[in-house]
């Protein structure tokens, strides 16, 4: 089921409330499995620069003890940041204009005692010698290009929403069933919404 | 249609077999996934969910089967107990080995996983890591010292000339790349070992942050595909106050072999740590997989138990239902053949049996119908016979009586069927005599006999010609019972039993069901005999009239002539003798003439003048003549005014009345007579006859004369021709009527005449012609 979720995360644009529902259905338990309050989008705003709308956001990543233990034991963690730009419509579901997913993989390098952060979209590797530095860097989204100004119709209203979550499907297979049913592993943030402003 | 197709697809063994194969395949994939191969790793969660759903589905399927079975069990449906027993047996058989295997597999699994981990291995890996780190630490310090030295050399060099110096410094050192940059992160110049590298590798913000704090940076960094590098960044000494602080950033490659070794150690350590961390989840995962497989096997076994038990029991259930159907009389039941095994043989035998029963049933029905048809045919024939027919069965119970029998015996015999012959008397005098006369011929039963019976009943004397014979199948063994007991085994005869009237007793049925018996055929030949006698008397009368009448006149004339000629001439004494003799001759001749006339009247063929005559009127006229007589006679006329007119010869009717009245008067003698004359419409015949009765209060008619009363020369009176009643009878018969005499219980005799009421010109003329 989570596999389906992941696939749909790639191909489907809809918010993932139903995925959680399906997950709950799949395992038929832990209805109370809510997102941990470890992840939070603290701020987000857009700016128009050289005819491109750019996103700036700050995200707080607070890992639970179990997740940290796994990370320090060499388990790579994949974090997924979903970004959507929607055109608001009255009496009708909103139209998703842009949908992006930023994926980062965080690993602990025991030999050098450092944390490696790999941007899976660009395969760029960054090295941090503390976890905090790595999380700060991970939580800073600066000037991420969203869409061309030309695609924005002037008399329409747009909004940007984003959220982040730990990708359980990217965990090693034996860990997944446990992760699905353990609240400490179900880390995600609420959708954060801001308007698309120049 | 679609639903039917769906039901067909989801029923039977195929869908579950398919499900089972699919589940097995997915379990194979799951077990592969736990080995963390890429494809299976991606499919793992999906497979898990699919399998759990499939198991739930299987569970629901089995639950449905179970509920159905329990329902059937409670309803005591045929085969449900056997099915339940088989299911329980199969499940137990499957559960026991699977549970044992499951338990031991789990033990082995956990021990196997635990055995992967060893404290010594962990320790040595950590030691290897530490060794690698410390071996690189010295190198790290050396490179830091080198870089610091280079920074000092570069310190005084202005930015414009820094490129050359930097290149020189890089060549002198082992650095792969050297970059001079400001503390804010702006690259000033760069020198690289790789001539194609245009963009220099920049230190991260964290490194710059450290440098801003005045601390140099030197660290081993795994740079992915380029291998291990040592990154060193040092602050350059500030030459002029106010100038922007600069930083020297250098990347040193670690020796390839060392880098590989370090990578290998890191890889092994990391993997071991991850595996050690995943030990518990791995156990859970394997346990989950194993449990799912166990559940799958178990549920499939349970389902298979249901399926095979049903298949096994189906023919038995069919047989039970078939037996019930046959017991209920449905012989057309055919069961589907389950196969070529013993059950199949049983079912085939059952089908054969029901087929044969159905066939014989049909044959029995056919023969019953045939027998019924024959019986109806026989009844029709018997009903139209003028002869009376009575059949008795072996025990003397009346089996068949036709309508003519009742008519001849003068009593309805419809209720006689099913009763013993001896029980019948007491109902009718003629019947009593009939039964009494028959019994000697029936006990002991004669194979064939013939007898003439004379009965006396209301109709007078009746002569019956009886013929009797044993029916086939009857065999007499002795005098026991009415007709003797039969030794021959009873022949099943459904037809007789079913055709008995509903009132017949079981005993009768039993008796009738036995074969044999007696048939008695009888005819009323009274009329025939009477006709023969009448014909004989007619002939006598005609001859008498012819032979005697002719000589009488000459005798009389001669006697008168003798008298005339000699009476006067003879002496008185002789004359007296002559006178007396001739007188006697003449007188006797006269009497003889009268007698001959009477005979000729009797023998004369009828010349009737038919007319519509009111009987009552004729009676009144005739009686009126007798009233003028001086004899002491009283008439009691009971004439029914509703009596219809009949077609008759009025003169002859008068003669009949005269003869009857005269007869009555003569019977009563000279002391006076009381004569009652009645007429009525014979209602019991539907008013088709007028009944005329002439009764006197005389001594009645002697018993021995009753039979031949209406024959010529039968008379009890001293004088008379004896032809009076014979002529009455003749006239009545000429009118198509009939007559009989009854002695009244209070004394006296009654002569009853029935004359038919007919429309003018109908029937009678024809009858007269026949009589002529």
Interface residues (C-beta under 8 A of the other chain):
Chain A: X1 X2 X3 X4 X26 X69 X70 X73 X74 X75 X108 X109 X110 X111 X112 X114 X116 X125 X126 X127 X128 X129 X130 X133 X137 X169 X172 X173 X174 X175 X176 X177 X178 X180
Chain B: X33 X34 X36 X40 X41 X42 X43 X44 X45 X46 X48 X49 X52 X129 X132 X133 X204 X205 X206 X219 X220 X221 X222 X223 X224 X262 X265 X266 X269 X270 X271 X273 X274 X276 X277 X278 X281 X282 X284 X285 X286 X288
